[in-house]
Amino acid sequence: MNKIKAVIFDLDGTLGNTLPLCIAVFKNSIEPLINHSLSDEKILATFVLSEERTIIGLSPQNHERAISFQIA
């Protein structure tokens, strides 16, 4: 008998509306680095990219710091 090793859910808009949460996360993480507010539209314009490319697009001068940030 095969045991299920993992179950993966695609939650970004498929099962739940997580877009407002994603926008809030980018605002909270990028705005302190760039010292100004981002509009939802500005963030959404970069959303077709990977998360890393979105960070680079929103904060080109600080992208290395933002990408390498880790919670201790």
VMD Tcl script that draws the C-alpha trace (Angstrom):
set ca {
  {0.00 0.00 0.00}
  {1.36 3.46 -0.97}
  {1.24 6.10 1.71}
  {0.51 9.71 0.80}
  {3.70 11.65 1.49}
  {2.43 15.15 0.82}
  {-0.63 17.13 -0.17}
  {-0.10 20.41 -1.99}
  {-2.75 23.10 -2.26}
  {-2.71 25.99 -4.71}
  {-4.21 28.75 -2.58}
  {-3.36 31.88 -4.55}
  {-6.80 32.60 -5.85}
  {-7.86 29.02 -6.49}
  {-9.25 28.01 -3.12}
  {-9.03 31.30 -1.26}
  {-8.65 34.98 -2.08}
  {-5.11 35.55 -0.82}
  {-4.35 38.53 -3.07}
  {-5.05 41.15 -0.34}
  {-2.70 39.27 1.99}
  {0.02 39.11 -0.68}
  {-0.28 42.86 -1.31}
  {-0.06 43.58 2.42}
  {3.04 41.40 2.76}
  {4.82 43.20 -0.07}
  {3.83 46.60 1.36}
  {5.06 45.69 4.85}
  {8.34 44.27 3.59}
  {9.26 46.66 0.77}
  {7.99 50.07 1.93}
  {10.48 50.33 4.84}
  {13.33 49.68 2.41}
  {12.28 52.30 -0.14}
  {10.92 54.88 2.33}
  {7.64 55.51 0.51}
  {4.24 53.94 0.05}
  {3.37 51.57 -2.77}
  {-0.03 51.49 -4.40}
  {-1.84 48.21 -4.83}
  {-1.69 48.82 -8.58}
  {2.10 49.21 -8.53}
  {2.46 45.91 -6.70}
  {-0.04 44.14 -8.93}
  {1.81 45.35 -12.03}
  {4.81 43.27 -10.95}
  {2.76 40.25 -9.89}
  {3.22 38.33 -13.14}
  {6.83 37.92 -12.09}
  {8.27 35.56 -9.52}
  {8.42 36.85 -5.94}
  {12.13 37.57 -6.37}
  {11.54 39.53 -9.59}
  {8.68 41.43 -7.90}
  {11.05 42.48 -5.10}
  {13.68 43.57 -7.63}
  {11.03 45.52 -9.55}
  {9.72 47.28 -6.44}
  {13.04 47.88 -4.69}
  {15.92 47.70 -7.19}
  {18.43 49.40 -4.87}
  {17.63 47.14 -1.90}
  {16.61 43.89 -3.55}
  {19.59 41.87 -2.29}
  {18.83 42.87 1.29}
  {15.11 42.19 0.86}
  {15.61 38.81 -0.79}
  {18.16 37.62 1.75}
  {16.12 38.78 4.77}
  {15.46 35.95 7.19}
  {13.47 35.84 10.38}
  {15.68 34.62 13.19}
}
mol new
graphics top color blue
foreach p $ca { graphics top sphere $p radius 0.5 }
foreach p [lrange $ca 0 end-1] q [lrange $ca 1 end] { graphics top cylinder $p $q radius 0.2 }
display resetview
